[in-house]
Amino acid sequence: MAEDYRCASFANDVYGQDAGEASSSYKFAVSRGIVDGVFVASQRSPLAVSQDQTRGQFRRAVAVRCSSHPDETVENAALTVSGLLPDASEYRSMAPLDFNLAKSSIVGTKVSLSGDLSVGSDSATLYSDEMNTNSIKIDISQLAQTDREYLTENCTGLCQITINGAVSKFNFSEGLKAESIAHE
């Protein structure tokens, strides 16, 4: 999909379609197909004609998110609206040092941490910068399979990454139970 067709364009096309304007844009048709695919995945059932109204409501909900997040990809907006992708805005961004100082008092809080990651099997260690003593244990066992595959293929040494998750207690210490990742 072309990089110039982002959420803002999708929202404009959906609102135009609701107003009775016909859109013959190829990019809109592809994006609408992506949104419909996410809708089906979130319903965990085959698409049926009887779901048209609900599918249309879902498209409009994605358009509403796109209006407030104009530079987001249409796919990420649809995944966020469906609940298949956690909304990154619900995570409190923290520096690893601040996390380590506060971790015992913020168990259960959703945070976003960035740093250098080294991965093992179901766990990883996040460093604020290359192998310093400011490390954080990360439980990656609950990540989506594609995210775990990315980490095991690209982060067995060190890789720069952002991890979103909930502060949890495991192995007699606090760490982060990863829910999603963001990488370049």
PEDA-V129956 format. One record per residue. BURIAL is # if it has 16 or more other C-alpha atoms within 10 Angstrom, else .. D_LAST is the distance of its C-alpha to the last C-alpha in whole Angstrom. Layout:
BEGIN
burial	d_last
BURIAL	D_LAST
BURIAL	D_LAST
END
This chain:
BEGIN
burial	d_last
.	17
.	18
.	15
.	18
#	19
#	18
#	19
#	22
#	23
#	24
#	25
.	28
#	29
#	29
.	32
.	33
.	34
.	35
.	38
.	39
.	37
.	36
.	33
.	32
.	29
.	27
#	24
#	25
.	27
.	24
#	22
#	25
.	25
#	22
#	23
#	26
#	24
#	23
#	26
#	28
.	25
.	26
.	30
.	30
.	32
.	33
.	33
.	37
.	38
.	40
.	36
.	36
.	37
.	34
#	31
.	32
.	32
#	29
#	28
#	29
#	27
#	24
#	25
#	26
#	23
#	22
#	24
.	23
.	19
#	20
.	16
#	15
#	14
#	18
#	16
#	15
#	18
#	20
#	19
#	19
#	23
#	23
.	22
.	20
.	17
#	18
.	18
#	15
.	18
.	21
#	19
.	20
#	18
.	19
.	19
#	19
.	23
.	24
#	23
.	25
.	28
.	28
#	27
.	30
.	31
.	28
.	28
.	27
.	25
#	22
#	19
#	16
#	15
#	12
#	13
#	13
#	14
#	16
#	17
.	21
.	22
.	22
.	21
#	19
#	19
#	17
#	18
#	17
#	17
#	18
.	21
.	23
.	25
#	23
#	22
#	21
#	22
#	20
#	21
#	19
.	22
.	21
#	18
.	17
.	18
.	15
#	13
#	15
.	15
.	11
#	12
#	16
.	14
.	12
#	13
.	17
.	17
#	14
#	10
#	9
#	8
#	10
#	12
#	15
#	18
#	22
#	24
#	26
.	29
.	29
.	31
.	33
.	30
#	27
#	24
#	21
#	21
#	18
#	17
#	14
#	10
.	7
.	4
.	0
END
